[in-house]
Structure formats: C-alpha cells, structure tokens
Amino acid sequence: METGVAYIEWVLAHPAHFQVMFRPDLVDEGDAALRLALDGLAETLMLGAADFSGQHQVGDPRTNPLALAAWSLTHGYATLALSGNLLAGRTAGERTESIRSVLRHLGA
C-alpha cells in the first residue's frame, strides 16, 4: 500500500510530470534509456501489487489483474485529486490517511 501512497503523493507534488506521462507523442520509443526506465517502472508496479497482496506478483503489469487494479486506482485517485474533485483533508497527514483509506479497498 505504501508504494501507492508514495506514488500519489509524488503525483500531487509534480502534476506536470504526471500529465506528460499520458502524452505518448512526446516519447521517443527508440530511446534505450527510456526502455530501461520503463522496464524499471513495470518492476516497481509489480512490487507495489505484491505489497497489496502480500505475495509475489508475476507477469506484465498491463495484464496482471492486481497490478491493473492498483494502477487504475492510484491514477484515478491522483486524477481526481489534481482536478479538485476530492475533499481529501486539509493537512498532508489527513491527505495521506485519505489515500491509505482508499487504497485499502484493493484488499477487499
């Protein structure tokens, strides 16, 4: 869960970086360093899914159901927060607890 919390906190602190992530037209798909970074990102996402489930997760995060759920939930929360659609608390601590409360539902 803490991987998801950290990711959402990062997004909220760096909204422009988050927006660029959804602009494939800005990406050089042939860049070897980018491919390496994306592979590391996939590994991190799978570790985050393992964090939620308490067990090792295998496969591609784009097809692993738990990784997809975690990815969808964290990106959805971040998008809602950035657009001003959430009442997630006035302090950083209240916001973090709100994020944890939402992410706990992945284990349901």
Salt bridges, closest charged atoms under 4 A:
GLU2 OE2 - ARG100 NE 2.82
GLU9 OE1 - ARG95 NH2 2.45
ASP25 OD2 - ARG23 NH2 2.69
GLU29 OE1 - ARG35 NH1 3.73
ASP60 OD2 - ARG62 NH2 2.58
GLU97 OE2 - ARG104 NH1 3.15
